[in-house]
């Protein structure tokens, strides 16, 4: 897999039935290793081990409904009172981040209501304070510190 612009980590990888799997420490199971999953695992590892986000407050590939369609959010981090705090959309490292990725996470966030939204392809990461209706997003230099209060 491609080297990313995130700290490396000891990924647990195995082969099963001709597929390469990676261990997801949040979901506590092996999942198929796709280029997007590689990015997702690096983002999760970075947020837990380098930004000190509590692992117990992550939800990976959670179901959500947008315009009566079932969708999946890549990474959702909750605050300590159980409210959505950050919604992150991951793309493969060979996909250039575009307005379309921001539109996707912004649309999902209309349902989720997280304080922050972010997109990452493992090479470039954008994080912003989720804008209110009619407002421009406020981009941050990096992922925010996890706030211990709700």
N, C-alpha and C positions, 0 to 999 in steps of 0.2 A: 504494500500500500504506500501511497504518497506521503512524504514527510510534510508535516503541516506547520503552520506558524503558531503553534501552541506547544507547551512543554510535553515532551514524550512521557510515556509511562509503561510499566510492564503489563502489556495487554495479555490476557489469557486467551489464547487462540487454539482451536482444535479443528480437526477434520472429521466430518461425520456424513456418511452416505453421499460422498463426493462434493459436499459443500464445506466451505470454511466458515467456522462460527467464532464469535468473540463473546467473552463473558461480560454481561452487563451487570455491574455491581448494584445498581439501583433496582432493576427488575429481578435480580438474583437468578439469572438463567442465561444460557447461551443463546445467541440470536445470530441469524445469517449476517455475515460480514459483507456489507455492500459499501461502496464509496461514501454514501451518505451516513451509514452507521459508523464508519471509521471517524468521520467528522464529529458525529454526535457523541461518541465515546470520549473523544479528546476534549470536547467542550465540557462535558459532565465532569471528567477527571480534573480539568483546570478549575472549574468553579468549586468543586469540593476540596481539592488538595492545595490549591494556590490562592483562592479567594475565600475559602472557609465557609462555603454555603453548607448547611446541614443536609446530609444525604437523605435523611428521612423526609425532607420536605420537597423532594423531586417526584414528578410523575413523568414517565417517558411514554411517548406515543399514546397519550390519553385520548379518548373519544370525545368529540364535541360536535354539536349540531350548528350548522350555519345555513341559513335559508332552506331549512328542512333537509339539508344534505348532511350525511354523516361524514365527518372529516377526522383527521388525527393531528394533534399538535405534537411536535417533535419533543420539546422539553418544556415543562411547566414547573416553575418553582413557586411554592407557597410561602407566605409569611408565617410567623409562629402562631397566629390565631386562625390559620387555615384559609386565608383569602389569597387568591392568585396574586403573585408579586412580580414574576417575570415570565414572559412567554418568548421562547427562542425557536426559530425556524432554522434548520440545518440543511445545507445543500452540499452536493459532492464538490470536492476541491477543484474539479475541472469545469464547474459552472460559474460563470462570472455573475456576481451579485448585481441585480438590476432592480429597477423600480417594482418589477413584478413580484420579487421576493418580499419587498416591503409591503406591497399591497396585500399579499397573502397573509402575512403575520398581522397586519392591521385589521383585515377582515376577521380573522380568527379572534382577535382581541376584542372585537365588538361583542362577541359572545362571552369571552373569558373575563374581560375587565381587569387585566393585570396592570400594575403601575408602570412596568418597563416592558419594552419589546426589543428583540434583538434578532439579527440574522447573521449567520456565519457559514462560510464555505471552508473553514479551517485555515485559510490563508488570510482572509480579510474578515473583520468582525465589525458590525455596526450595532450599537446599542443606544436606545434613546428613551427618554421619559415619554410614556405613551401620551400622545396629544389628545386633548378634549376635542369635541366637535368644532370644526372650523379653525383649529389651531395648528400651527406648524410643530413638528416634533423637535424636541430639544436633545440634540445628539451629545453623547458623553464621550470622553477620551478613552474610557475602558469600561469593562463591566463594573457596576457599582459594588461597594462593600455591602455585604448582607446586613440588613437592618434587623437587630434582634427584637425590636418591638414591632407590633403590627402596624 
